[in-house]
Amino acid sequence: MAKQENKVQVEKKAGGKVTYPLGKINFILMGICLLLIIIGFWLMTGDANVGDKFNENLFESSRVTTGPIIAFLGFVLMAFAIIYRKKDNKQEEDNE
């Protein structure tokens, strides 16, 4: 009974339409951020030191700086992608 009343209240607030907290643009932005995170971690991968042989590629710039920066940007932008809300034209007209 309570679920049905809550649904009716949501429909009334949206003018008969059910609205969701995240829109299509949010999911697109989150997908782009997830891709950035995956690329960042992929850039950090590589061979490790094996036995007594030292791997010179351990300190490449893509593994030490570029990969972590891209992954970090992906995480930071993910928060923005979740919070982002598109402006409605109705709200802008009401304010004028």
N, C-alpha and C positions, 0 to 999 in steps of 0.2 A: 504494500500500500504506500509506504513512504517513498519507494523508488519511483512509483508512478507520479506522485505529487511533485517530486524534484524534476522529473522530465517535463512536466507541464510548465513549471516555472521557467525552465531553460528555454522552452519553446516560446513562451510569452515574451521573454526578454529579447529574443532575437527576431521578433516579428513573425513567428510561426515557423522559423527555421531553427534546426538544432545546430549550434555552433560548437566547434572543437577548439581547445586551447592552442593547438599548433596547426598552422595552415600548410598549404602545399609548398610555399616558399621556404618555410622552416625546414621541411624535410629535404629539400634540394640543397639548402645551405649546410645542413648536417651531413649530407652525403659528400659534399665537397670537402668538408672538414675531416671526415673520416678518411677520405682519399689522401689528404695532406698528411695525416698521422701515419697511414700505411707507407707512404713514400718516404717519410722521415725515418721510420724504423728500418725500411729496406736499405736506405743509404748508410745506416749504421752497421749493417751486417757485413761479415767478411771472415776470412780465415784467422784463426788464432795462432799463437806461438805453438809450435809442435816440437817437443823434445828440447834439444840444445840449440836448434836453429831459430834465430830471431826473425820475425816477420816484419819487414820494413813498412808494409802497407798498413800496419796497425795505427799509425799516426797520420793517415791521409786527412786532408782537410774535409772531405765529404763525410768521413766517419766521425770526426771529432767536432766539427763546427756546423757544417751545413745540415746534416741529418737531424741533430738535436734541435736546431733552430726551427726547421720546418715542422718537426713533430710538436714542438712547443707552440708554434703559431696555430697548428691544427687544434690543439687543446683549448687555447685561449679563444679562438674564433668559434669553437663549438659552443661555448657559453653564450657568445653573442648570437649565434644561430638559434639557440633555444629561446632567448629573451626577445629577439626581434619581432616586432609587430608592424604590419603594414598599416599606413594611415588610411582611414576611410574618407571618402569624399563627403559623406553626410556630416561627419564631425567637423570638417573644415568649413562647410556651408553654415552650420549652426554657430560657429564662432564668429563669423563675419557679420 
